[in-house]
């Protein structure tokens, strides 16, 4: 299945000079959505994962669907001050902003194998920050699952020590 016709492009969003690739149309169609998690599931063996992590917010539906497919749990990495209780935070840079993300302390068990999910791999800054958060909480990053990869931004080079599955390259 070619997903390109279901990925919309928005120029100058979220700021001037950025071409935003939006996968919202994919989520509307159950056949397309199931295709995504079935394709990703072909790449990761069930023994490679104990829990899925979704990066706010576009990684949530991907991680949730994969968690159901694998009969595993799902947890969230969120933007600063969006999670209750004690958290671990990390600052990072994207291609257009600086930000902070966090994960709840004690949500990941020691040596728990994690696959991190998000909609897009660009510069790799967000992905690497997520991996560092998991590792700070003593989890093991088994890999990443993305729908879209912007290959000209070389994000895969930043996370090259991890397995990485993307479905559409631009």
C-alpha positions in Angstrom: 0.0 0.0 0.0 1.3 3.4 -0.9 0.7 5.8 2.0 1.9 8.9 0.3 -1.5 9.9 -1.1 -2.8 9.8 2.5 -0.1 12.1 4.0 -1.0 15.7 3.6 1.5 18.6 3.3 1.1 21.9 5.1 3.6 24.7 4.1 4.9 27.0 6.8 3.6 25.0 9.7 4.3 25.2 12.6 6.5 28.1 11.5 7.7 29.6 8.2 10.0 27.4 6.2 8.7 24.1 7.5 6.8 21.7 5.3 4.7 19.7 7.8 3.7 16.1 6.8 0.4 15.2 8.5 -0.7 11.5 8.8 -4.2 12.3 10.3 -5.9 10.9 7.1 -4.3 7.5 7.8 -6.0 7.3 11.2 -9.5 7.9 9.7 -9.3 4.8 7.7 -9.3 1.5 9.6 -7.7 -0.5 6.7 -4.9 2.0 6.3 -4.4 2.2 10.1 -4.2 -1.5 10.4 -1.8 -1.7 7.5 0.6 0.6 9.4 0.7 -1.5 12.6 0.8 -4.8 10.6 3.9 -3.5 8.6 5.7 -2.4 11.8 4.8 -5.7 13.5 6.6 -7.6 10.7 9.9 -5.8 11.8 9.9 -6.3 15.5 9.8 -9.8 17.1 7.4 -10.0 20.2 10.5 -11.0 22.3 12.0 -7.6 21.4 9.4 -5.7 23.4 7.8 -5.6 26.8 6.1 -2.2 26.4 5.5 0.4 23.8 6.1 4.1 24.3 4.3 6.9 22.5 5.8 10.3 22.1 3.3 13.1 22.5 1.0 13.3 20.8 1.3 11.8 17.4 3.1 8.7 18.7 0.2 7.8 21.0 -2.1 6.1 18.5 0.8 4.2 16.9 2.1 2.9 20.3 -1.5 2.0 21.4 -2.3 0.1 18.2 1.0 -1.8 18.4 0.5 -2.5 22.1 -2.9 -4.1 21.3 -1.4 -6.1 18.4 1.4 -7.5 20.6 -0.8 -7.8 23.7 1.6 -5.5 25.6 1.2 -2.3 27.5 1.7 1.3 26.4 3.1 4.4 28.2 3.5 8.0 27.3 6.3 10.5 27.0 4.8 13.9 27.3 5.6 17.6 27.1 6.8 19.3 30.2 4.3 19.5 33.1 1.7 17.3 31.5 2.2 14.2 33.7 1.3 13.8 37.4 3.6 12.6 40.1 7.4 12.6 40.0 8.9 12.7 36.5 12.3 12.6 34.8 12.7 15.4 32.3 15.1 16.1 29.3 15.6 19.1 27.1 16.1 18.6 23.4 16.1 20.4 20.1 14.1 19.8 17.0 14.6 21.3 13.5 12.6 24.3 14.6 12.4 24.5 18.4 13.8 23.7 21.8 11.5 21.7 24.1 11.3 19.5 27.2 9.7 16.1 27.5 9.2 13.9 30.5 8.3 10.4 31.7 6.8 9.3 35.0 9.3 7.8 37.4 8.9 4.1 38.1 6.6 3.6 35.1 9.3 1.5 33.4 10.7 -1.5 35.1 14.4 -2.1 35.2 15.6 -3.8 31.9 12.1 -3.6 30.4 12.4 -3.7 26.6 10.8 -0.7 24.9 9.9 0.3 21.4 9.4 4.0 21.0 6.8 5.2 18.5 6.2 8.5 16.8 4.8 9.8 13.5 7.9 11.3 12.0 11.7 11.0 12.1 13.3 14.2 11.1 16.6 15.4 12.7 16.4 12.7 15.4 16.4 15.1 18.3 13.1 14.1 19.7 13.8 10.4 19.2 17.2 10.5 20.9 15.8 12.5 23.8 13.1 9.8 24.2 15.7 7.1 24.2 17.7 8.9 26.8 14.7 9.2 29.0 14.0 5.5 28.7 17.6 4.7 29.5 17.7 7.1 32.5 14.7 5.1 33.9 16.8 1.9 33.3 14.7 0.6 30.4 16.3 -0.9 27.2 15.4 0.7 23.9 14.7 -2.1 21.5 14.0 0.2 18.6 11.9 2.9 17.0 8.7 2.8 14.8 7.8 5.8 12.6 5.4 6.3 9.8 7.4 9.0 8.0 11.1 9.6 7.7 12.6 12.8 6.2 15.8 11.3 4.9 17.5 14.6 4.0 17.5 15.6 7.7 19.6 12.5 8.6 17.7 11.7 11.8 18.5 8.0 11.4 22.2 8.8 11.9 21.4 10.3 15.3 19.7 7.1 16.5 21.8 4.6 14.5 22.6 2.4 17.4 18.9 1.4 17.6 16.7 -0.6 15.2 14.5 1.7 13.3 11.4 1.0 11.1 9.8 3.7 8.9 7.1 3.2 6.4 7.4 6.2 4.1 10.6 8.1 3.1 10.7 11.6 1.8 
